[in-house]
Amino acid sequence: MALHLLIFCCSCSLLLTDAAAPTIIYQLTSTCAVEGSSVTLPCTFTPKKSFTDEGGKTVYLKIIRVVWCKNHLICQGTVPSVYDSNSPGTTSRYQYLGDMERNCSLLIRNIQTYDGRTFRFRMEANATEGHFTNQTGVKVRVPGLVQMEVSRSGKHTEVRKGGTVTLSCSSRCTTHQLEVTWYRDGHALSESGPALRLGPLPAGESGNYTCELKAQKNTESQPYSLKVEGQEGVEVPLRLVADVLRGSLVAVIPLVALLLITRSWRKQKSAKDSGAEENQE
């Protein structure tokens, strides 16, 4: 009896699993992107496996279409979409990073002001029972005025001659794959990525560094002052060690001399004391 009950429960569990409602999960409910940058909207989905028709027959489902749209609650029918698996050449700025089974992530390149909308994902199966749109969506914010910032790991602005340092160009708005222009003392550099690696550094590399977005002017950062000291990075520690050792010797030598003098005095005193005792005898 117990075995039959266990089998029955397992069968019910499998049926419930297959008939479970579809789900779509957005890892972000909102994100911020600077104009001209790129942003990824992470997304996963679980399709409905099957359903039971009016005749009691189990119908198995398969995803046949996936869609991303913006500013529409359902993304169905002829609603304009930024990506449609039935029309993969919608636009090159929107790239579907997912598949037809689980991953539904979307990459948006070269963000524009009009991308400041809510994006939603929809799956469609071979029967309407498998169609589903998560209406929560992901809200993308594209701020109009942005000022970039230059930062460096560590607290000190000084770096030794021959050393290396990496400067980062970013903003308070989360951004990805930025195209920026770097400047040193007002002169443009060849690097265009958000990270600027400098080194090995000569003393003449000292200067004020700034960055700005290539696609958006008037975003230049405040100057970041970088100072390169003249000594090689390895020489200073060695000199410090030598100075410490030299200072230690200067302090130790008088102490050793004092101990030797004290020991000699004690020996002489001990010898005198012994001689006085023999005379008394």
PENOR-V582913 format. One record per run of one state. SS is the DSSP state (H for helix, E for strand, L for the rest). FROM is the first residue (numbers start at 0). LEN is the number of residues. If there is no record, write none. Layout:
# PENOR-V582913
SS&FROM&LEN ; SS&FROM&LEN
This chain:
# PENOR-V582913
L&0&1 ; H&1&17 ; L&18&4 ; E&22&4 ; L&26&3 ; E&29&3 ; L&32&5 ; E&37&4 ; L&41&1 ; E&42&4 ; L&46&3 ; E&49&3 ; L&52&5 ; E&57&3 ; L&60&2 ; E&62&8 ; L&70&12 ; E&82&2 ; H&84&3 ; L&87&6 ; E&93&3 ; L&96&6 ; E&102&1 ; L&103&2 ; E&105&3 ; L&108&4 ; H&112&3 ; L&115&2 ; E&117&8 ; L&125&2 ; H&127&3 ; L&130&1 ; E&131&2 ; L&133&4 ; E&137&4 ; L&141&7 ; E&148&4 ; L&152&5 ; E&157&4 ; L&161&3 ; E&164&6 ; L&170&5 ; E&175&1 ; L&176&3 ; E&179&5 ; L&184&2 ; E&186&2 ; L&188&6 ; E&194&4 ; L&198&4 ; H&202&3 ; L&205&1 ; E&206&7 ; L&213&10 ; E&223&9 ; H&232&48 ; L&280&1
